[in-house]
Amino acid sequence: MNKGDALLAMVGIRDIKLMSVLHQKVLYCRMHLQPQMYMIVK
C-alpha cells in the first residue's frame, strides 16, 4: 500500500462521513417539509 492509496482511503472515509451527514440533513428536511408538500399536492 503506497501513499496514494492511503490518501485515497482517508479522503474516501471523509467523503463517506460527509455524505452520511448530508444524507441525514436531507432526510431531516424531507420529514419536516413533506406535510407541506402533501398540502400543496392536495
CHARMM internal coordinates of N, CA and C (Angstrom, degrees):
IC EDIT
DIST 1 N 1 CA 1.4810
DIST 1 CA 1 C 1.5228
ANGL 1 N 1 CA 1 C 108.94
DIST 1 C 2 N 1.3231
ANGL 1 CA 1 C 2 N 117.15
DIHE 1 N 1 CA 1 C 2 N 117.08
DIST 2 N 2 CA 1.4631
ANGL 1 C 2 N 2 CA 119.71
DIHE 1 CA 1 C 2 N 2 CA -178.88
DIST 2 CA 2 C 1.5201
ANGL 2 N 2 CA 2 C 110.73
DIHE 1 C 2 N 2 CA 2 C -93.90
DIST 2 C 3 N 1.3313
ANGL 2 CA 2 C 3 N 115.68
DIHE 2 N 2 CA 2 C 3 N -179.82
DIST 3 N 3 CA 1.4747
ANGL 2 C 3 N 3 CA 119.98
DIHE 2 CA 2 C 3 N 3 CA -177.31
DIST 3 CA 3 C 1.5217
ANGL 3 N 3 CA 3 C 112.14
DIHE 2 C 3 N 3 CA 3 C -60.14
DIST 3 C 4 N 1.3150
ANGL 3 CA 3 C 4 N 117.04
DIHE 3 N 3 CA 3 C 4 N -40.31
DIST 4 N 4 CA 1.4663
ANGL 3 C 4 N 4 CA 121.17
DIHE 3 CA 3 C 4 N 4 CA -177.98
DIST 4 CA 4 C 1.5206
ANGL 4 N 4 CA 4 C 111.73
DIHE 3 C 4 N 4 CA 4 C -58.57
DIST 4 C 5 N 1.3477
ANGL 4 CA 4 C 5 N 115.59
DIHE 4 N 4 CA 4 C 5 N -44.97
DIST 5 N 5 CA 1.4706
ANGL 4 C 5 N 5 CA 119.76
DIHE 4 CA 4 C 5 N 5 CA -179.88
DIST 5 CA 5 C 1.5191
ANGL 5 N 5 CA 5 C 110.83
DIHE 4 C 5 N 5 CA 5 C -64.72
DIST 5 C 6 N 1.3372
ANGL 5 CA 5 C 6 N 117.13
DIHE 5 N 5 CA 5 C 6 N -42.09
DIST 6 N 6 CA 1.4648
ANGL 5 C 6 N 6 CA 121.36
DIHE 5 CA 5 C 6 N 6 CA -179.61
DIST 6 CA 6 C 1.5240
ANGL 6 N 6 CA 6 C 109.82
DIHE 5 C 6 N 6 CA 6 C -62.81
DIST 6 C 7 N 1.3295
ANGL 6 CA 6 C 7 N 115.89
DIHE 6 N 6 CA 6 C 7 N -43.40
DIST 7 N 7 CA 1.4678
ANGL 6 C 7 N 7 CA 121.10
DIHE 6 CA 6 C 7 N 7 CA -179.62
DIST 7 CA 7 C 1.5298
ANGL 7 N 7 CA 7 C 109.68
DIHE 6 C 7 N 7 CA 7 C -63.84
DIST 7 C 8 N 1.3302
ANGL 7 CA 7 C 8 N 115.57
DIHE 7 N 7 CA 7 C 8 N -43.47
DIST 8 N 8 CA 1.4620
ANGL 7 C 8 N 8 CA 120.99
DIHE 7 CA 7 C 8 N 8 CA 179.46
DIST 8 CA 8 C 1.5307
ANGL 8 N 8 CA 8 C 110.20
DIHE 7 C 8 N 8 CA 8 C -60.97
DIST 8 C 9 N 1.3341
ANGL 8 CA 8 C 9 N 116.41
DIHE 8 N 8 CA 8 C 9 N -41.76
DIST 9 N 9 CA 1.4654
ANGL 8 C 9 N 9 CA 121.06
DIHE 8 CA 8 C 9 N 9 CA 179.44
DIST 9 CA 9 C 1.5259
ANGL 9 N 9 CA 9 C 110.17
DIHE 8 C 9 N 9 CA 9 C -63.40
DIST 9 C 10 N 1.3328
ANGL 9 CA 9 C 10 N 116.84
DIHE 9 N 9 CA 9 C 10 N -43.78
DIST 10 N 10 CA 1.4680
ANGL 9 C 10 N 10 CA 120.96
DIHE 9 CA 9 C 10 N 10 CA 179.66
DIST 10 CA 10 C 1.5261
ANGL 10 N 10 CA 10 C 110.63
DIHE 9 C 10 N 10 CA 10 C -61.88
DIST 10 C 11 N 1.3320
ANGL 10 CA 10 C 11 N 116.12
DIHE 10 N 10 CA 10 C 11 N -47.55
DIST 11 N 11 CA 1.4658
ANGL 10 C 11 N 11 CA 120.83
DIHE 10 CA 10 C 11 N 11 CA -179.78
DIST 11 CA 11 C 1.5243
ANGL 11 N 11 CA 11 C 109.57
DIHE 10 C 11 N 11 CA 11 C -63.37
DIST 11 C 12 N 1.3312
ANGL 11 CA 11 C 12 N 116.59
DIHE 11 N 11 CA 11 C 12 N -40.27
DIST 12 N 12 CA 1.4621
ANGL 11 C 12 N 12 CA 121.30
DIHE 11 CA 11 C 12 N 12 CA 179.31
DIST 12 CA 12 C 1.5188
ANGL 12 N 12 CA 12 C 111.43
DIHE 11 C 12 N 12 CA 12 C -60.46
DIST 12 C 13 N 1.3429
ANGL 12 CA 12 C 13 N 116.04
DIHE 12 N 12 CA 12 C 13 N -44.98
DIST 13 N 13 CA 1.4690
ANGL 12 C 13 N 13 CA 120.42
DIHE 12 CA 12 C 13 N 13 CA 179.49
DIST 13 CA 13 C 1.5188
ANGL 13 N 13 CA 13 C 109.74
DIHE 12 C 13 N 13 CA 13 C -63.27
DIST 13 C 14 N 1.3411
ANGL 13 CA 13 C 14 N 116.43
DIHE 13 N 13 CA 13 C 14 N -42.39
DIST 14 N 14 CA 1.4717
ANGL 13 C 14 N 14 CA 120.56
DIHE 13 CA 13 C 14 N 14 CA 179.98
DIST 14 CA 14 C 1.5275
ANGL 14 N 14 CA 14 C 109.48
DIHE 13 C 14 N 14 CA 14 C -63.15
DIST 14 C 15 N 1.3351
ANGL 14 CA 14 C 15 N 116.77
DIHE 14 N 14 CA 14 C 15 N -42.84
DIST 15 N 15 CA 1.4730
ANGL 14 C 15 N 15 CA 120.96
DIHE 14 CA 14 C 15 N 15 CA 179.73
DIST 15 CA 15 C 1.5229
ANGL 15 N 15 CA 15 C 110.78
DIHE 14 C 15 N 15 CA 15 C -62.82
DIST 15 C 16 N 1.3400
ANGL 15 CA 15 C 16 N 116.03
DIHE 15 N 15 CA 15 C 16 N -41.93
DIST 16 N 16 CA 1.4710
ANGL 15 C 16 N 16 CA 120.09
DIHE 15 CA 15 C 16 N 16 CA -179.61
DIST 16 CA 16 C 1.5246
ANGL 16 N 16 CA 16 C 109.68
DIHE 15 C 16 N 16 CA 16 C -62.33
DIST 16 C 17 N 1.3380
ANGL 16 CA 16 C 17 N 116.92
DIHE 16 N 16 CA 16 C 17 N -43.48
DIST 17 N 17 CA 1.4684
ANGL 16 C 17 N 17 CA 120.52
DIHE 16 CA 16 C 17 N 17 CA 178.73
DIST 17 CA 17 C 1.5203
ANGL 17 N 17 CA 17 C 110.29
DIHE 16 C 17 N 17 CA 17 C -62.88
DIST 17 C 18 N 1.3364
ANGL 17 CA 17 C 18 N 116.08
DIHE 17 N 17 CA 17 C 18 N -44.13
DIST 18 N 18 CA 1.4621
ANGL 17 C 18 N 18 CA 121.05
DIHE 17 CA 17 C 18 N 18 CA -179.85
DIST 18 CA 18 C 1.5245
ANGL 18 N 18 CA 18 C 110.14
DIHE 17 C 18 N 18 CA 18 C -62.29
DIST 18 C 19 N 1.3361
ANGL 18 CA 18 C 19 N 116.04
DIHE 18 N 18 CA 18 C 19 N -44.55
DIST 19 N 19 CA 1.4624
ANGL 18 C 19 N 19 CA 120.53
DIHE 18 CA 18 C 19 N 19 CA -179.57
DIST 19 CA 19 C 1.5247
ANGL 19 N 19 CA 19 C 111.10
DIHE 18 C 19 N 19 CA 19 C -62.75
DIST 19 C 20 N 1.3466
ANGL 19 CA 19 C 20 N 116.64
DIHE 19 N 19 CA 19 C 20 N -39.58
DIST 20 N 20 CA 1.4672
ANGL 19 C 20 N 20 CA 119.09
DIHE 19 CA 19 C 20 N 20 CA -179.32
DIST 20 CA 20 C 1.5208
ANGL 20 N 20 CA 20 C 110.15
DIHE 19 C 20 N 20 CA 20 C -66.89
DIST 20 C 21 N 1.3361
ANGL 20 CA 20 C 21 N 117.23
DIHE 20 N 20 CA 20 C 21 N -36.56
DIST 21 N 21 CA 1.4704
ANGL 20 C 21 N 21 CA 120.87
DIHE 20 CA 20 C 21 N 21 CA 177.75
DIST 21 CA 21 C 1.5255
ANGL 21 N 21 CA 21 C 109.40
DIHE 20 C 21 N 21 CA 21 C -65.96
DIST 21 C 22 N 1.3341
ANGL 21 CA 21 C 22 N 116.84
DIHE 21 N 21 CA 21 C 22 N -45.28
DIST 22 N 22 CA 1.4672
ANGL 21 C 22 N 22 CA 121.07
DIHE 21 CA 21 C 22 N 22 CA 178.75
DIST 22 CA 22 C 1.5258
ANGL 22 N 22 CA 22 C 109.86
DIHE 21 C 22 N 22 CA 22 C -62.06
DIST 22 C 23 N 1.3354
ANGL 22 CA 22 C 23 N 116.02
DIHE 22 N 22 CA 22 C 23 N -41.15
DIST 23 N 23 CA 1.4676
ANGL 22 C 23 N 23 CA 120.89
DIHE 22 CA 22 C 23 N 23 CA -179.49
DIST 23 CA 23 C 1.5275
ANGL 23 N 23 CA 23 C 109.89
DIHE 22 C 23 N 23 CA 23 C -61.96
DIST 23 C 24 N 1.3362
ANGL 23 CA 23 C 24 N 116.57
DIHE 23 N 23 CA 23 C 24 N -42.21
DIST 24 N 24 CA 1.4677
ANGL 23 C 24 N 24 CA 120.65
DIHE 23 CA 23 C 24 N 24 CA 178.45
DIST 24 CA 24 C 1.5209
ANGL 24 N 24 CA 24 C 110.48
DIHE 23 C 24 N 24 CA 24 C -62.09
DIST 24 C 25 N 1.3377
ANGL 24 CA 24 C 25 N 116.77
DIHE 24 N 24 CA 24 C 25 N -41.57
DIST 25 N 25 CA 1.4691
ANGL 24 C 25 N 25 CA 120.68
DIHE 24 CA 24 C 25 N 25 CA 179.51
DIST 25 CA 25 C 1.5212
ANGL 25 N 25 CA 25 C 110.55
DIHE 24 C 25 N 25 CA 25 C -64.57
DIST 25 C 26 N 1.3349
ANGL 25 CA 25 C 26 N 116.32
DIHE 25 N 25 CA 25 C 26 N -41.60
DIST 26 N 26 CA 1.4701
ANGL 25 C 26 N 26 CA 120.68
DIHE 25 CA 25 C 26 N 26 CA 179.21
DIST 26 CA 26 C 1.5243
ANGL 26 N 26 CA 26 C 109.99
DIHE 25 C 26 N 26 CA 26 C -62.86
DIST 26 C 27 N 1.3429
ANGL 26 CA 26 C 27 N 116.47
DIHE 26 N 26 CA 26 C 27 N -45.73
DIST 27 N 27 CA 1.4696
ANGL 26 C 27 N 27 CA 120.27
DIHE 26 CA 26 C 27 N 27 CA 179.24
DIST 27 CA 27 C 1.5166
ANGL 27 N 27 CA 27 C 109.95
DIHE 26 C 27 N 27 CA 27 C -62.01
DIST 27 C 28 N 1.3348
ANGL 27 CA 27 C 28 N 116.66
DIHE 27 N 27 CA 27 C 28 N -41.71
DIST 28 N 28 CA 1.4676
ANGL 27 C 28 N 28 CA 122.08
DIHE 27 CA 27 C 28 N 28 CA 179.92
DIST 28 CA 28 C 1.5269
ANGL 28 N 28 CA 28 C 109.92
DIHE 27 C 28 N 28 CA 28 C -60.85
DIST 28 C 29 N 1.3364
ANGL 28 CA 28 C 29 N 115.90
DIHE 28 N 28 CA 28 C 29 N -46.56
DIST 29 N 29 CA 1.4718
ANGL 28 C 29 N 29 CA 120.80
DIHE 28 CA 28 C 29 N 29 CA 179.71
DIST 29 CA 29 C 1.5254
ANGL 29 N 29 CA 29 C 109.87
DIHE 28 C 29 N 29 CA 29 C -63.33
DIST 29 C 30 N 1.3197
ANGL 29 CA 29 C 30 N 116.82
DIHE 29 N 29 CA 29 C 30 N -43.38
DIST 30 N 30 CA 1.4674
ANGL 29 C 30 N 30 CA 121.02
DIHE 29 CA 29 C 30 N 30 CA -179.04
DIST 30 CA 30 C 1.5210
ANGL 30 N 30 CA 30 C 110.56
DIHE 29 C 30 N 30 CA 30 C -60.88
DIST 30 C 31 N 1.3273
ANGL 30 CA 30 C 31 N 116.54
DIHE 30 N 30 CA 30 C 31 N -44.09
DIST 31 N 31 CA 1.4641
ANGL 30 C 31 N 31 CA 120.40
DIHE 30 CA 30 C 31 N 31 CA -178.94
DIST 31 CA 31 C 1.5217
ANGL 31 N 31 CA 31 C 110.34
DIHE 30 C 31 N 31 CA 31 C -60.70
DIST 31 C 32 N 1.3317
ANGL 31 CA 31 C 32 N 117.02
DIHE 31 N 31 CA 31 C 32 N -38.00
DIST 32 N 32 CA 1.4617
ANGL 31 C 32 N 32 CA 120.74
DIHE 31 CA 31 C 32 N 32 CA -176.84
DIST 32 CA 32 C 1.5278
ANGL 32 N 32 CA 32 C 112.24
DIHE 31 C 32 N 32 CA 32 C -82.37
DIST 32 C 33 N 1.3416
ANGL 32 CA 32 C 33 N 116.43
DIHE 32 N 32 CA 32 C 33 N -28.10
DIST 33 N 33 CA 1.4643
ANGL 32 C 33 N 33 CA 119.68
DIHE 32 CA 32 C 33 N 33 CA -177.13
DIST 33 CA 33 C 1.5256
ANGL 33 N 33 CA 33 C 112.42
DIHE 32 C 33 N 33 CA 33 C -90.85
DIST 33 C 34 N 1.3273
ANGL 33 CA 33 C 34 N 117.37
DIHE 33 N 33 CA 33 C 34 N -19.29
DIST 34 N 34 CA 1.4621
ANGL 33 C 34 N 34 CA 119.77
DIHE 33 CA 33 C 34 N 34 CA -173.83
DIST 34 CA 34 C 1.5275
ANGL 34 N 34 CA 34 C 113.48
DIHE 33 C 34 N 34 CA 34 C -60.09
DIST 34 C 35 N 1.3371
ANGL 34 CA 34 C 35 N 120.22
DIHE 34 N 34 CA 34 C 35 N -44.81
DIST 35 N 35 CA 1.4685
ANGL 34 C 35 N 35 CA 118.86
DIHE 34 CA 34 C 35 N 35 CA 178.81
DIST 35 CA 35 C 1.5322
ANGL 35 N 35 CA 35 C 112.11
DIHE 34 C 35 N 35 CA 35 C -55.96
DIST 35 C 36 N 1.3337
ANGL 35 CA 35 C 36 N 117.12
DIHE 35 N 35 CA 35 C 36 N -41.66
DIST 36 N 36 CA 1.4678
ANGL 35 C 36 N 36 CA 121.40
DIHE 35 CA 35 C 36 N 36 CA 177.99
DIST 36 CA 36 C 1.5261
ANGL 36 N 36 CA 36 C 110.18
DIHE 35 C 36 N 36 CA 36 C -63.68
DIST 36 C 37 N 1.3380
ANGL 36 CA 36 C 37 N 116.41
DIHE 36 N 36 CA 36 C 37 N -41.94
DIST 37 N 37 CA 1.4631
ANGL 36 C 37 N 37 CA 120.37
DIHE 36 CA 36 C 37 N 37 CA -179.93
DIST 37 CA 37 C 1.5209
ANGL 37 N 37 CA 37 C 110.35
DIHE 36 C 37 N 37 CA 37 C -62.80
DIST 37 C 38 N 1.3227
ANGL 37 CA 37 C 38 N 116.98
DIHE 37 N 37 CA 37 C 38 N -41.91
DIST 38 N 38 CA 1.4652
ANGL 37 C 38 N 38 CA 120.40
DIHE 37 CA 37 C 38 N 38 CA 178.76
DIST 38 CA 38 C 1.5235
ANGL 38 N 38 CA 38 C 110.19
DIHE 37 C 38 N 38 CA 38 C -60.72
DIST 38 C 39 N 1.3294
ANGL 38 CA 38 C 39 N 116.49
DIHE 38 N 38 CA 38 C 39 N -40.64
DIST 39 N 39 CA 1.4617
ANGL 38 C 39 N 39 CA 120.33
DIHE 38 CA 38 C 39 N 39 CA 179.61
DIST 39 CA 39 C 1.5256
ANGL 39 N 39 CA 39 C 110.48
DIHE 38 C 39 N 39 CA 39 C -65.13
DIST 39 C 40 N 1.3457
ANGL 39 CA 39 C 40 N 116.59
DIHE 39 N 39 CA 39 C 40 N -38.63
DIST 40 N 40 CA 1.4690
ANGL 39 C 40 N 40 CA 120.44
DIHE 39 CA 39 C 40 N 40 CA 179.20
DIST 40 CA 40 C 1.5360
ANGL 40 N 40 CA 40 C 109.06
DIHE 39 C 40 N 40 CA 40 C -65.70
DIST 40 C 41 N 1.3433
ANGL 40 CA 40 C 41 N 116.21
DIHE 40 N 40 CA 40 C 41 N -42.73
DIST 41 N 41 CA 1.4701
ANGL 40 C 41 N 41 CA 120.74
DIHE 40 CA 40 C 41 N 41 CA -179.66
DIST 41 CA 41 C 1.5222
ANGL 41 N 41 CA 41 C 109.79
DIHE 40 C 41 N 41 CA 41 C -62.65
DIST 41 C 42 N 1.3336
ANGL 41 CA 41 C 42 N 116.68
DIHE 41 N 41 CA 41 C 42 N -43.26
DIST 42 N 42 CA 1.4670
ANGL 41 C 42 N 42 CA 120.38
DIHE 41 CA 41 C 42 N 42 CA 179.76
DIST 42 CA 42 C 1.5166
ANGL 42 N 42 CA 42 C 109.27
DIHE 41 C 42 N 42 CA 42 C -71.66
END
COOR INIT
IC SEED 1 N 1 CA 1 C
IC BUILD
